[in-house]
Amino acid sequence: MSQAMLRVEGVGKSFPGVRALDGVDFDLRPGEVHVLVGENGAGKSTLIKMLSGAHQPDEGSILVDGAPTRITSASEAQRLGIATIYQEFNLVPELSVAENLMLGRPPRRWGLVDRKRMRREAEELLDRVGLDLDPARRTSTLGIAQMQLVEIAKALALDARVLIMDEPTAVLTTGEVDRLFALVDRLRDRGVGIVFITHHLEEIPRIGDRVTVMRDGRVVGGAPATAPEEELITMMVGRSISQQYPREAAEAGEPLLQVEGLTRAGAFEDVSFEVRAGEVVGVAGLVGAGRTEVARALFGADRYDSGRVLVRGRPLPAGDVHAAMESGLGLVPEDRKSQGLVLDADIAENLGIVTLGHGARAGFVNRKGRRDAADRVAGQLGVKMSGLGQRVRTLSGGNQQKVVIGKWLLAESSVLILDEPTRGIDVGAKVEIYQLINALTESGHAILMISSDLPEILGMSDRVLVMSRGRLAGELPAAEATQDSVMTLAVSGMEEAHV
């Protein structure tokens, strides 16, 4: 067994009122993928920020190639060959791809930037990560997967021996994940040590060599990458989750949401369905099937060409978000950070944003009433917080999602559209969201749930709608919905398109 290239021994770190790391041991060997898992708040982010120079340990030591080392800055980490790719990319959008790859160290000739050499070196780096694009292209025009590969190419430009990847697959399609994993395999074969953080436990056997599990700032165990998911979940949350999808079907009542022949040219066509009180109706389909486009049209965020949307039997005007909200329709968008929350506002402000004008007296907001209502909903949802004044940006992903859902509960919405409700959320928080969905349907709410996580769709839906190429390809009751039956419908439109 090769010697560890990077080792953390007995590391501790405290912030005001929080013990973030407590006696953590961790190591990485050349040419391995060491997967790091744990719920949000387990200490993973603090550990990788320590390795990248953003934080220094209060006690314990970090060793690189067996020598004790102080990593006091990002530049020091780079000098040691450690590169970190965070979920929020560290790229300058207005610069070209080549300029980002050479940022801070452009090749020079006669004192001026040598642009020909910059382009040549950028092309070589992009080729190493399998990315075929013009190095002169502006970075702001790239997709998420392309940006991620540029970040990896940037790390290779720094001759990184240690690559830390924080949730690299969170927003990638299945095909993009496969390409990323193929690149990780190539890096491992070249001796690069990779710390891989993920909430997607099903990825671990494919990409990992071994796993370390963290909980409450401590390392609670390790396992080979082939360990059963149930074993890892038990270590992560401190208890066994015997039923990952605790769906408790409620008796379906009257139709609360009816969609009739909804069409928008180039996006979706002739989509019709209904959702009844007490139901969870799942919407499955491949990326690009039109699921999110339909959700946004229902909510009035985008217009549609023809068809009708009715809530409690009353037609909604097209393209009118205010009318949708007034009717009792709420949307939890797929990107909660940019579309569902005001990150720099506090919890109370975010919970009350939909009902800002409700209960106003002579044009003045009833601040005490709003705060009392926010406190009630936050308690009902079990939001883990220091108080209503805590900035939403500082909450974990699961608690941020509870706040997004909570603002619609405060608005007394009867129909909730949940678009990717558990994306980027750890396994323990997912179960809490599922239990919240059960509580909502038990109280008579109707839920339309869009998800790319097929086991989630199968586990939490009373009926499953399958979309393919903008059309509704079929509907399956829970008893008939399997991975095979759903995927057969999901690809049906694609097969027809190639006939």
Summary of the structure (lengths in Angstrom):
residues: 499
radius of gyration: 24.5
end to end distance: 53.6
largest distance: 77.3
contacts: 1630
relative contact order: 0.11
helix: 36%
strand: 26%
